[in-house]
Amino acid sequence: MIANAHWDAKRVLLSEPGGVRRWRRVIDTSLEDGHDIAAEGAESILDPQDHYLANGRSTIVLLARA
């Protein structure tokens, strides 16, 4: 989970998810309605996998899975 309370976007470094797992975005409150919360199984795979740009005043939930 990432919480950016600042008004500026922040680059957040991500750890290696391990094995064949990849980081997937489940929630990003800075995105438009309908794109802010992903349905189960429809999460967006992050590219690149080593960081996430968290927009200002946003909360992000990531999931590591194959």
CHARMM internal coordinates of N, CA and C (Angstrom, degrees):
IC EDIT
DIST 1 N 1 CA 1.4388
DIST 1 CA 1 C 1.5198
ANGL 1 N 1 CA 1 C 108.61
DIST 1 C 2 N 1.3251
ANGL 1 CA 1 C 2 N 116.28
DIHE 1 N 1 CA 1 C 2 N 137.94
DIST 2 N 2 CA 1.4582
ANGL 1 C 2 N 2 CA 122.73
DIHE 1 CA 1 C 2 N 2 CA 177.49
DIST 2 CA 2 C 1.5246
ANGL 2 N 2 CA 2 C 106.88
DIHE 1 C 2 N 2 CA 2 C -123.22
DIST 2 C 3 N 1.3144
ANGL 2 CA 2 C 3 N 116.87
DIHE 2 N 2 CA 2 C 3 N 132.35
DIST 3 N 3 CA 1.4624
ANGL 2 C 3 N 3 CA 121.72
DIHE 2 CA 2 C 3 N 3 CA 174.85
DIST 3 CA 3 C 1.5221
ANGL 3 N 3 CA 3 C 107.52
DIHE 2 C 3 N 3 CA 3 C -125.48
DIST 3 C 4 N 1.3147
ANGL 3 CA 3 C 4 N 117.16
DIHE 3 N 3 CA 3 C 4 N 117.53
DIST 4 N 4 CA 1.4592
ANGL 3 C 4 N 4 CA 121.78
DIHE 3 CA 3 C 4 N 4 CA 178.96
DIST 4 CA 4 C 1.5272
ANGL 4 N 4 CA 4 C 108.11
DIHE 3 C 4 N 4 CA 4 C -111.53
DIST 4 C 5 N 1.3170
ANGL 4 CA 4 C 5 N 116.42
DIHE 4 N 4 CA 4 C 5 N 100.62
DIST 5 N 5 CA 1.4590
ANGL 4 C 5 N 5 CA 121.73
DIHE 4 CA 4 C 5 N 5 CA -179.94
DIST 5 CA 5 C 1.5309
ANGL 5 N 5 CA 5 C 112.31
DIHE 4 C 5 N 5 CA 5 C -84.16
DIST 5 C 6 N 1.3188
ANGL 5 CA 5 C 6 N 117.13
DIHE 5 N 5 CA 5 C 6 N -10.63
DIST 6 N 6 CA 1.4645
ANGL 5 C 6 N 6 CA 121.83
DIHE 5 CA 5 C 6 N 6 CA 179.66
DIST 6 CA 6 C 1.5262
ANGL 6 N 6 CA 6 C 109.61
DIHE 5 C 6 N 6 CA 6 C -75.02
DIST 6 C 7 N 1.3184
ANGL 6 CA 6 C 7 N 117.69
DIHE 6 N 6 CA 6 C 7 N 157.82
DIST 7 N 7 CA 1.4727
ANGL 6 C 7 N 7 CA 120.71
DIHE 6 CA 6 C 7 N 7 CA 179.24
DIST 7 CA 7 C 1.5252
ANGL 7 N 7 CA 7 C 112.46
DIHE 6 C 7 N 7 CA 7 C -81.01
DIST 7 C 8 N 1.3400
ANGL 7 CA 7 C 8 N 117.56
DIHE 7 N 7 CA 7 C 8 N -18.17
DIST 8 N 8 CA 1.4627
ANGL 7 C 8 N 8 CA 121.62
DIHE 7 CA 7 C 8 N 8 CA 177.45
DIST 8 CA 8 C 1.5298
ANGL 8 N 8 CA 8 C 110.73
DIHE 7 C 8 N 8 CA 8 C -92.15
DIST 8 C 9 N 1.3181
ANGL 8 CA 8 C 9 N 116.23
DIHE 8 N 8 CA 8 C 9 N 152.33
DIST 9 N 9 CA 1.4567
ANGL 8 C 9 N 9 CA 121.08
DIHE 8 CA 8 C 9 N 9 CA 173.98
DIST 9 CA 9 C 1.5285
ANGL 9 N 9 CA 9 C 109.11
DIHE 8 C 9 N 9 CA 9 C -67.60
DIST 9 C 10 N 1.3083
ANGL 9 CA 9 C 10 N 116.54
DIHE 9 N 9 CA 9 C 10 N 146.50
DIST 10 N 10 CA 1.4673
ANGL 9 C 10 N 10 CA 122.46
DIHE 9 CA 9 C 10 N 10 CA 179.62
DIST 10 CA 10 C 1.5235
ANGL 10 N 10 CA 10 C 109.93
DIHE 9 C 10 N 10 CA 10 C -129.61
DIST 10 C 11 N 1.3224
ANGL 10 CA 10 C 11 N 116.09
DIHE 10 N 10 CA 10 C 11 N 136.51
DIST 11 N 11 CA 1.4678
ANGL 10 C 11 N 11 CA 122.37
DIHE 10 CA 10 C 11 N 11 CA 176.21
DIST 11 CA 11 C 1.5168
ANGL 11 N 11 CA 11 C 107.73
DIHE 10 C 11 N 11 CA 11 C -85.92
DIST 11 C 12 N 1.3191
ANGL 11 CA 11 C 12 N 116.43
DIHE 11 N 11 CA 11 C 12 N 121.59
DIST 12 N 12 CA 1.4611
ANGL 11 C 12 N 12 CA 121.71
DIHE 11 CA 11 C 12 N 12 CA -177.52
DIST 12 CA 12 C 1.5292
ANGL 12 N 12 CA 12 C 108.35
DIHE 11 C 12 N 12 CA 12 C -112.14
DIST 12 C 13 N 1.3424
ANGL 12 CA 12 C 13 N 116.28
DIHE 12 N 12 CA 12 C 13 N 123.05
DIST 13 N 13 CA 1.4571
ANGL 12 C 13 N 13 CA 120.96
DIHE 12 CA 12 C 13 N 13 CA 178.16
DIST 13 CA 13 C 1.5193
ANGL 13 N 13 CA 13 C 109.50
DIHE 12 C 13 N 13 CA 13 C -75.88
DIST 13 C 14 N 1.3221
ANGL 13 CA 13 C 14 N 116.32
DIHE 13 N 13 CA 13 C 14 N 138.01
DIST 14 N 14 CA 1.4611
ANGL 13 C 14 N 14 CA 122.29
DIHE 13 CA 13 C 14 N 14 CA -179.60
DIST 14 CA 14 C 1.5188
ANGL 14 N 14 CA 14 C 110.43
DIHE 13 C 14 N 14 CA 14 C -110.56
DIST 14 C 15 N 1.3081
ANGL 14 CA 14 C 15 N 115.90
DIHE 14 N 14 CA 14 C 15 N 143.71
DIST 15 N 15 CA 1.4644
ANGL 14 C 15 N 15 CA 120.12
DIHE 14 CA 14 C 15 N 15 CA 175.83
DIST 15 CA 15 C 1.5279
ANGL 15 N 15 CA 15 C 108.77
DIHE 14 C 15 N 15 CA 15 C -75.51
DIST 15 C 16 N 1.3126
ANGL 15 CA 15 C 16 N 115.85
DIHE 15 N 15 CA 15 C 16 N 162.65
DIST 16 N 16 CA 1.4602
ANGL 15 C 16 N 16 CA 122.06
DIHE 15 CA 15 C 16 N 16 CA 176.32
DIST 16 CA 16 C 1.5237
ANGL 16 N 16 CA 16 C 107.56
DIHE 15 C 16 N 16 CA 16 C -65.96
DIST 16 C 17 N 1.3474
ANGL 16 CA 16 C 17 N 118.80
DIHE 16 N 16 CA 16 C 17 N 126.85
DIST 17 N 17 CA 1.4648
ANGL 16 C 17 N 17 CA 119.49
DIHE 16 CA 16 C 17 N 17 CA -178.16
DIST 17 CA 17 C 1.5266
ANGL 17 N 17 CA 17 C 113.35
DIHE 16 C 17 N 17 CA 17 C -70.49
DIST 17 C 18 N 1.3204
ANGL 17 CA 17 C 18 N 117.89
DIHE 17 N 17 CA 17 C 18 N -18.66
DIST 18 N 18 CA 1.4588
ANGL 17 C 18 N 18 CA 121.97
DIHE 17 CA 17 C 18 N 18 CA 174.64
DIST 18 CA 18 C 1.5112
ANGL 18 N 18 CA 18 C 114.69
DIHE 17 C 18 N 18 CA 18 C 90.17
DIST 18 C 19 N 1.3164
ANGL 18 CA 18 C 19 N 114.44
DIHE 18 N 18 CA 18 C 19 N 141.62
DIST 19 N 19 CA 1.4627
ANGL 18 C 19 N 19 CA 120.70
DIHE 18 CA 18 C 19 N 19 CA 178.34
DIST 19 CA 19 C 1.5101
ANGL 19 N 19 CA 19 C 112.64
DIHE 18 C 19 N 19 CA 19 C 58.75
DIST 19 C 20 N 1.3237
ANGL 19 CA 19 C 20 N 116.03
DIHE 19 N 19 CA 19 C 20 N -136.73
DIST 20 N 20 CA 1.4691
ANGL 19 C 20 N 20 CA 120.86
DIHE 19 CA 19 C 20 N 20 CA -179.45
DIST 20 CA 20 C 1.5252
ANGL 20 N 20 CA 20 C 111.63
DIHE 19 C 20 N 20 CA 20 C -93.14
DIST 20 C 21 N 1.3249
ANGL 20 CA 20 C 21 N 116.29
DIHE 20 N 20 CA 20 C 21 N 5.02
DIST 21 N 21 CA 1.4642
ANGL 20 C 21 N 21 CA 119.84
DIHE 20 CA 20 C 21 N 21 CA -179.72
DIST 21 CA 21 C 1.5220
ANGL 21 N 21 CA 21 C 110.84
DIHE 20 C 21 N 21 CA 21 C -71.54
DIST 21 C 22 N 1.3364
ANGL 21 CA 21 C 22 N 115.26
DIHE 21 N 21 CA 21 C 22 N 151.13
DIST 22 N 22 CA 1.4638
ANGL 21 C 22 N 22 CA 122.14
DIHE 21 CA 21 C 22 N 22 CA 176.28
DIST 22 CA 22 C 1.5197
ANGL 22 N 22 CA 22 C 108.05
DIHE 21 C 22 N 22 CA 22 C -132.75
DIST 22 C 23 N 1.3337
ANGL 22 CA 22 C 23 N 115.60
DIHE 22 N 22 CA 22 C 23 N 150.22
DIST 23 N 23 CA 1.4614
ANGL 22 C 23 N 23 CA 120.28
DIHE 22 CA 22 C 23 N 23 CA 177.29
DIST 23 CA 23 C 1.5265
ANGL 23 N 23 CA 23 C 109.77
DIHE 22 C 23 N 23 CA 23 C -71.67
DIST 23 C 24 N 1.3201
ANGL 23 CA 23 C 24 N 115.52
DIHE 23 N 23 CA 23 C 24 N 134.79
DIST 24 N 24 CA 1.4624
ANGL 23 C 24 N 24 CA 122.67
DIHE 23 CA 23 C 24 N 24 CA 177.50
DIST 24 CA 24 C 1.5241
ANGL 24 N 24 CA 24 C 108.27
DIHE 23 C 24 N 24 CA 24 C -129.34
DIST 24 C 25 N 1.3281
ANGL 24 CA 24 C 25 N 116.00
DIHE 24 N 24 CA 24 C 25 N 141.08
DIST 25 N 25 CA 1.4609
ANGL 24 C 25 N 25 CA 121.00
DIHE 24 CA 24 C 25 N 25 CA 178.78
DIST 25 CA 25 C 1.5270
ANGL 25 N 25 CA 25 C 109.68
DIHE 24 C 25 N 25 CA 25 C -88.43
DIST 25 C 26 N 1.3268
ANGL 25 CA 25 C 26 N 115.76
DIHE 25 N 25 CA 25 C 26 N 122.81
DIST 26 N 26 CA 1.4563
ANGL 25 C 26 N 26 CA 121.79
DIHE 25 CA 25 C 26 N 26 CA 177.34
DIST 26 CA 26 C 1.5256
ANGL 26 N 26 CA 26 C 109.72
DIHE 25 C 26 N 26 CA 26 C -97.01
DIST 26 C 27 N 1.3418
ANGL 26 CA 26 C 27 N 116.14
DIHE 26 N 26 CA 26 C 27 N -45.89
DIST 27 N 27 CA 1.4733
ANGL 26 C 27 N 27 CA 121.90
DIHE 26 CA 26 C 27 N 27 CA -177.53
DIST 27 CA 27 C 1.5175
ANGL 27 N 27 CA 27 C 109.43
DIHE 26 C 27 N 27 CA 27 C -136.33
DIST 27 C 28 N 1.3288
ANGL 27 CA 27 C 28 N 116.18
DIHE 27 N 27 CA 27 C 28 N 137.57
DIST 28 N 28 CA 1.4637
ANGL 27 C 28 N 28 CA 122.92
DIHE 27 CA 27 C 28 N 28 CA 167.83
DIST 28 CA 28 C 1.5234
ANGL 28 N 28 CA 28 C 105.65
DIHE 27 C 28 N 28 CA 28 C -145.28
DIST 28 C 29 N 1.3296
ANGL 28 CA 28 C 29 N 116.54
DIHE 28 N 28 CA 28 C 29 N 105.46
DIST 29 N 29 CA 1.4646
ANGL 28 C 29 N 29 CA 121.17
DIHE 28 CA 28 C 29 N 29 CA -173.87
DIST 29 CA 29 C 1.5290
ANGL 29 N 29 CA 29 C 113.36
DIHE 28 C 29 N 29 CA 29 C -69.15
DIST 29 C 30 N 1.3316
ANGL 29 CA 29 C 30 N 117.66
DIHE 29 N 29 CA 29 C 30 N -8.20
DIST 30 N 30 CA 1.4709
ANGL 29 C 30 N 30 CA 119.48
DIHE 29 CA 29 C 30 N 30 CA 179.09
DIST 30 CA 30 C 1.5291
ANGL 30 N 30 CA 30 C 112.04
DIHE 29 C 30 N 30 CA 30 C -85.17
DIST 30 C 31 N 1.3246
ANGL 30 CA 30 C 31 N 117.41
DIHE 30 N 30 CA 30 C 31 N -10.03
DIST 31 N 31 CA 1.4634
ANGL 30 C 31 N 31 CA 120.95
DIHE 30 CA 30 C 31 N 31 CA -178.79
DIST 31 CA 31 C 1.5241
ANGL 31 N 31 CA 31 C 110.85
DIHE 30 C 31 N 31 CA 31 C -84.45
DIST 31 C 32 N 1.3373
ANGL 31 CA 31 C 32 N 116.02
DIHE 31 N 31 CA 31 C 32 N 161.66
DIST 32 N 32 CA 1.4633
ANGL 31 C 32 N 32 CA 121.83
DIHE 31 CA 31 C 32 N 32 CA 179.53
DIST 32 CA 32 C 1.5204
ANGL 32 N 32 CA 32 C 111.06
DIHE 31 C 32 N 32 CA 32 C -60.67
DIST 32 C 33 N 1.3341
ANGL 32 CA 32 C 33 N 115.55
DIHE 32 N 32 CA 32 C 33 N 153.19
DIST 33 N 33 CA 1.4597
ANGL 32 C 33 N 33 CA 120.55
DIHE 32 CA 32 C 33 N 33 CA 173.52
DIST 33 CA 33 C 1.5220
ANGL 33 N 33 CA 33 C 109.23
DIHE 32 C 33 N 33 CA 33 C -53.64
DIST 33 C 34 N 1.2983
ANGL 33 CA 33 C 34 N 115.57
DIHE 33 N 33 CA 33 C 34 N 138.50
DIST 34 N 34 CA 1.4573
ANGL 33 C 34 N 34 CA 120.78
DIHE 33 CA 33 C 34 N 34 CA -177.73
DIST 34 CA 34 C 1.5175
ANGL 34 N 34 CA 34 C 112.89
DIHE 33 C 34 N 34 CA 34 C 92.45
DIST 34 C 35 N 1.3454
ANGL 34 CA 34 C 35 N 116.78
DIHE 34 N 34 CA 34 C 35 N -19.56
DIST 35 N 35 CA 1.4629
ANGL 34 C 35 N 35 CA 121.72
DIHE 34 CA 34 C 35 N 35 CA 177.56
DIST 35 CA 35 C 1.5307
ANGL 35 N 35 CA 35 C 111.03
DIHE 34 C 35 N 35 CA 35 C -117.51
DIST 35 C 36 N 1.3256
ANGL 35 CA 35 C 36 N 116.64
DIHE 35 N 35 CA 35 C 36 N -6.69
DIST 36 N 36 CA 1.4640
ANGL 35 C 36 N 36 CA 121.38
DIHE 35 CA 35 C 36 N 36 CA -175.09
DIST 36 CA 36 C 1.5265
ANGL 36 N 36 CA 36 C 113.77
DIHE 35 C 36 N 36 CA 36 C -79.26
DIST 36 C 37 N 1.3234
ANGL 36 CA 36 C 37 N 117.56
DIHE 36 N 36 CA 36 C 37 N -28.53
DIST 37 N 37 CA 1.4608
ANGL 36 C 37 N 37 CA 121.87
DIHE 36 CA 36 C 37 N 37 CA 179.16
DIST 37 CA 37 C 1.5188
ANGL 37 N 37 CA 37 C 108.53
DIHE 36 C 37 N 37 CA 37 C -127.72
DIST 37 C 38 N 1.3216
ANGL 37 CA 37 C 38 N 116.31
DIHE 37 N 37 CA 37 C 38 N 123.65
DIST 38 N 38 CA 1.4676
ANGL 37 C 38 N 38 CA 121.04
DIHE 37 CA 37 C 38 N 38 CA -178.33
DIST 38 CA 38 C 1.5279
ANGL 38 N 38 CA 38 C 110.31
DIHE 37 C 38 N 38 CA 38 C -90.00
DIST 38 C 39 N 1.3062
ANGL 38 CA 38 C 39 N 115.53
DIHE 38 N 38 CA 38 C 39 N 141.04
DIST 39 N 39 CA 1.4620
ANGL 38 C 39 N 39 CA 120.72
DIHE 38 CA 38 C 39 N 39 CA 173.70
DIST 39 CA 39 C 1.5255
ANGL 39 N 39 CA 39 C 108.85
DIHE 38 C 39 N 39 CA 39 C -67.81
DIST 39 C 40 N 1.3284
ANGL 39 CA 39 C 40 N 116.08
DIHE 39 N 39 CA 39 C 40 N 153.39
DIST 40 N 40 CA 1.4620
ANGL 39 C 40 N 40 CA 120.26
DIHE 39 CA 39 C 40 N 40 CA 178.98
DIST 40 CA 40 C 1.5268
ANGL 40 N 40 CA 40 C 110.15
DIHE 39 C 40 N 40 CA 40 C -57.77
DIST 40 C 41 N 1.3408
ANGL 40 CA 40 C 41 N 115.11
DIHE 40 N 40 CA 40 C 41 N 127.62
DIST 41 N 41 CA 1.4589
ANGL 40 C 41 N 41 CA 121.57
DIHE 40 CA 40 C 41 N 41 CA -178.59
DIST 41 CA 41 C 1.5157
ANGL 41 N 41 CA 41 C 113.73
DIHE 40 C 41 N 41 CA 41 C 89.68
DIST 41 C 42 N 1.3301
ANGL 41 CA 41 C 42 N 117.49
DIHE 41 N 41 CA 41 C 42 N -8.48
DIST 42 N 42 CA 1.4702
ANGL 41 C 42 N 42 CA 121.58
DIHE 41 CA 41 C 42 N 42 CA -179.03
DIST 42 CA 42 C 1.5260
ANGL 42 N 42 CA 42 C 112.18
DIHE 41 C 42 N 42 CA 42 C -113.87
DIST 42 C 43 N 1.3241
ANGL 42 CA 42 C 43 N 116.84
DIHE 42 N 42 CA 42 C 43 N 21.75
DIST 43 N 43 CA 1.4655
ANGL 42 C 43 N 43 CA 121.08
DIHE 42 CA 42 C 43 N 43 CA -179.62
DIST 43 CA 43 C 1.5273
ANGL 43 N 43 CA 43 C 110.49
DIHE 42 C 43 N 43 CA 43 C -67.56
DIST 43 C 44 N 1.3259
ANGL 43 CA 43 C 44 N 116.55
DIHE 43 N 43 CA 43 C 44 N 147.38
DIST 44 N 44 CA 1.4652
ANGL 43 C 44 N 44 CA 121.78
DIHE 43 CA 43 C 44 N 44 CA 178.46
DIST 44 CA 44 C 1.5220
ANGL 44 N 44 CA 44 C 110.09
DIHE 43 C 44 N 44 CA 44 C -81.65
DIST 44 C 45 N 1.3359
ANGL 44 CA 44 C 45 N 117.08
DIHE 44 N 44 CA 44 C 45 N 130.40
DIST 45 N 45 CA 1.4694
ANGL 44 C 45 N 45 CA 121.68
DIHE 44 CA 44 C 45 N 45 CA 175.79
DIST 45 CA 45 C 1.5203
ANGL 45 N 45 CA 45 C 108.05
DIHE 44 C 45 N 45 CA 45 C -77.60
DIST 45 C 46 N 1.3213
ANGL 45 CA 45 C 46 N 116.42
DIHE 45 N 45 CA 45 C 46 N 129.64
DIST 46 N 46 CA 1.4655
ANGL 45 C 46 N 46 CA 120.80
DIHE 45 CA 45 C 46 N 46 CA -179.21
DIST 46 CA 46 C 1.5181
ANGL 46 N 46 CA 46 C 111.10
DIHE 45 C 46 N 46 CA 46 C -71.85
DIST 46 C 47 N 1.3100
ANGL 46 CA 46 C 47 N 115.24
DIHE 46 N 46 CA 46 C 47 N 140.32
DIST 47 N 47 CA 1.4585
ANGL 46 C 47 N 47 CA 122.07
DIHE 46 CA 46 C 47 N 47 CA 174.76
DIST 47 CA 47 C 1.5170
ANGL 47 N 47 CA 47 C 107.39
DIHE 46 C 47 N 47 CA 47 C -146.15
DIST 47 C 48 N 1.3188
ANGL 47 CA 47 C 48 N 118.13
DIHE 47 N 47 CA 47 C 48 N 106.16
DIST 48 N 48 CA 1.4609
ANGL 47 C 48 N 48 CA 129.24
DIHE 47 CA 47 C 48 N 48 CA 11.64
DIST 48 CA 48 C 1.5293
ANGL 48 N 48 CA 48 C 111.38
DIHE 47 C 48 N 48 CA 48 C -82.44
DIST 48 C 49 N 1.3070
ANGL 48 CA 48 C 49 N 115.42
DIHE 48 N 48 CA 48 C 49 N 167.84
DIST 49 N 49 CA 1.4579
ANGL 48 C 49 N 49 CA 123.20
DIHE 48 CA 48 C 49 N 49 CA -176.90
DIST 49 CA 49 C 1.5309
ANGL 49 N 49 CA 49 C 113.70
DIHE 48 C 49 N 49 CA 49 C -89.94
DIST 49 C 50 N 1.3329
ANGL 49 CA 49 C 50 N 118.30
DIHE 49 N 49 CA 49 C 50 N -8.64
DIST 50 N 50 CA 1.4621
ANGL 49 C 50 N 50 CA 120.38
DIHE 49 CA 49 C 50 N 50 CA -172.45
DIST 50 CA 50 C 1.5232
ANGL 50 N 50 CA 50 C 115.01
DIHE 49 C 50 N 50 CA 50 C -93.49
DIST 50 C 51 N 1.3512
ANGL 50 CA 50 C 51 N 118.30
DIHE 50 N 50 CA 50 C 51 N -9.45
DIST 51 N 51 CA 1.4612
ANGL 50 C 51 N 51 CA 119.98
DIHE 50 CA 50 C 51 N 51 CA 178.32
DIST 51 CA 51 C 1.5293
ANGL 51 N 51 CA 51 C 110.74
DIHE 50 C 51 N 51 CA 51 C -156.53
DIST 51 C 52 N 1.3345
ANGL 51 CA 51 C 52 N 114.92
DIHE 51 N 51 CA 51 C 52 N 165.48
DIST 52 N 52 CA 1.4674
ANGL 51 C 52 N 52 CA 120.92
DIHE 51 CA 51 C 52 N 52 CA 176.40
DIST 52 CA 52 C 1.5137
ANGL 52 N 52 CA 52 C 107.27
DIHE 51 C 52 N 52 CA 52 C -137.46
DIST 52 C 53 N 1.3240
ANGL 52 CA 52 C 53 N 117.15
DIHE 52 N 52 CA 52 C 53 N 136.62
DIST 53 N 53 CA 1.4544
ANGL 52 C 53 N 53 CA 121.96
DIHE 52 CA 52 C 53 N 53 CA 176.99
DIST 53 CA 53 C 1.5251
ANGL 53 N 53 CA 53 C 107.52
DIHE 52 C 53 N 53 CA 53 C -93.04
DIST 53 C 54 N 1.3298
ANGL 53 CA 53 C 54 N 115.31
DIHE 53 N 53 CA 53 C 54 N 106.00
DIST 54 N 54 CA 1.4647
ANGL 53 C 54 N 54 CA 121.61
DIHE 53 CA 53 C 54 N 54 CA -178.51
DIST 54 CA 54 C 1.5193
ANGL 54 N 54 CA 54 C 108.65
DIHE 53 C 54 N 54 CA 54 C -90.27
DIST 54 C 55 N 1.3175
ANGL 54 CA 54 C 55 N 116.23
DIHE 54 N 54 CA 54 C 55 N 114.07
DIST 55 N 55 CA 1.4620
ANGL 54 C 55 N 55 CA 120.42
DIHE 54 CA 54 C 55 N 55 CA 178.02
DIST 55 CA 55 C 1.5210
ANGL 55 N 55 CA 55 C 110.42
DIHE 54 C 55 N 55 CA 55 C -64.41
DIST 55 C 56 N 1.3291
ANGL 55 CA 55 C 56 N 115.93
DIHE 55 N 55 CA 55 C 56 N 158.46
DIST 56 N 56 CA 1.4586
ANGL 55 C 56 N 56 CA 121.23
DIHE 55 CA 55 C 56 N 56 CA -179.03
DIST 56 CA 56 C 1.5147
ANGL 56 N 56 CA 56 C 112.54
DIHE 55 C 56 N 56 CA 56 C -58.78
DIST 56 C 57 N 1.3265
ANGL 56 CA 56 C 57 N 115.02
DIHE 56 N 56 CA 56 C 57 N 145.47
DIST 57 N 57 CA 1.4668
ANGL 56 C 57 N 57 CA 122.50
DIHE 56 CA 56 C 57 N 57 CA 177.33
DIST 57 CA 57 C 1.5273
ANGL 57 N 57 CA 57 C 112.51
DIHE 56 C 57 N 57 CA 57 C 53.75
DIST 57 C 58 N 1.3253
ANGL 57 CA 57 C 58 N 116.77
DIHE 57 N 57 CA 57 C 58 N 47.34
DIST 58 N 58 CA 1.4615
ANGL 57 C 58 N 58 CA 119.80
DIHE 57 CA 57 C 58 N 58 CA -177.36
DIST 58 CA 58 C 1.5246
ANGL 58 N 58 CA 58 C 111.32
DIHE 57 C 58 N 58 CA 58 C -133.11
DIST 58 C 59 N 1.3154
ANGL 58 CA 58 C 59 N 113.84
DIHE 58 N 58 CA 58 C 59 N 160.26
DIST 59 N 59 CA 1.4600
ANGL 58 C 59 N 59 CA 122.85
DIHE 58 CA 58 C 59 N 59 CA 174.37
DIST 59 CA 59 C 1.5184
ANGL 59 N 59 CA 59 C 107.75
DIHE 58 C 59 N 59 CA 59 C -124.41
DIST 59 C 60 N 1.3233
ANGL 59 CA 59 C 60 N 115.40
DIHE 59 N 59 CA 59 C 60 N 134.62
DIST 60 N 60 CA 1.4621
ANGL 59 C 60 N 60 CA 121.53
DIHE 59 CA 59 C 60 N 60 CA -177.63
DIST 60 CA 60 C 1.5221
ANGL 60 N 60 CA 60 C 108.36
DIHE 59 C 60 N 60 CA 60 C -126.73
DIST 60 C 61 N 1.3170
ANGL 60 CA 60 C 61 N 116.25
DIHE 60 N 60 CA 60 C 61 N 139.08
DIST 61 N 61 CA 1.4608
ANGL 60 C 61 N 61 CA 122.03
DIHE 60 CA 60 C 61 N 61 CA 173.73
DIST 61 CA 61 C 1.5272
ANGL 61 N 61 CA 61 C 106.99
DIHE 60 C 61 N 61 CA 61 C -121.98
DIST 61 C 62 N 1.3262
ANGL 61 CA 61 C 62 N 115.39
DIHE 61 N 61 CA 61 C 62 N 124.09
DIST 62 N 62 CA 1.4594
ANGL 61 C 62 N 62 CA 121.56
DIHE 61 CA 61 C 62 N 62 CA 178.40
DIST 62 CA 62 C 1.5254
ANGL 62 N 62 CA 62 C 108.99
DIHE 61 C 62 N 62 CA 62 C -113.32
DIST 62 C 63 N 1.3210
ANGL 62 CA 62 C 63 N 115.41
DIHE 62 N 62 CA 62 C 63 N 152.91
DIST 63 N 63 CA 1.4621
ANGL 62 C 63 N 63 CA 122.42
DIHE 62 CA 62 C 63 N 63 CA -179.95
DIST 63 CA 63 C 1.5201
ANGL 63 N 63 CA 63 C 107.44
DIHE 62 C 63 N 63 CA 63 C -130.69
DIST 63 C 64 N 1.3295
ANGL 63 CA 63 C 64 N 116.49
DIHE 63 N 63 CA 63 C 64 N 132.22
DIST 64 N 64 CA 1.4693
ANGL 63 C 64 N 64 CA 120.59
DIHE 63 CA 63 C 64 N 64 CA 176.21
DIST 64 CA 64 C 1.5217
ANGL 64 N 64 CA 64 C 107.90
DIHE 63 C 64 N 64 CA 64 C -101.50
DIST 64 C 65 N 1.3445
ANGL 64 CA 64 C 65 N 115.63
DIHE 64 N 64 CA 64 C 65 N 115.00
DIST 65 N 65 CA 1.4693
ANGL 64 C 65 N 65 CA 120.14
DIHE 64 CA 64 C 65 N 65 CA 176.49
DIST 65 CA 65 C 1.5137
ANGL 65 N 65 CA 65 C 109.98
DIHE 64 C 65 N 65 CA 65 C -155.94
DIST 65 C 66 N 1.3227
ANGL 65 CA 65 C 66 N 115.19
DIHE 65 N 65 CA 65 C 66 N 163.22
DIST 66 N 66 CA 1.4676
ANGL 65 C 66 N 66 CA 121.32
DIHE 65 CA 65 C 66 N 66 CA -179.14
DIST 66 CA 66 C 1.5053
ANGL 66 N 66 CA 66 C 110.97
DIHE 65 C 66 N 66 CA 66 C -75.12
END
COOR INIT
IC SEED 1 N 1 CA 1 C
IC BUILD
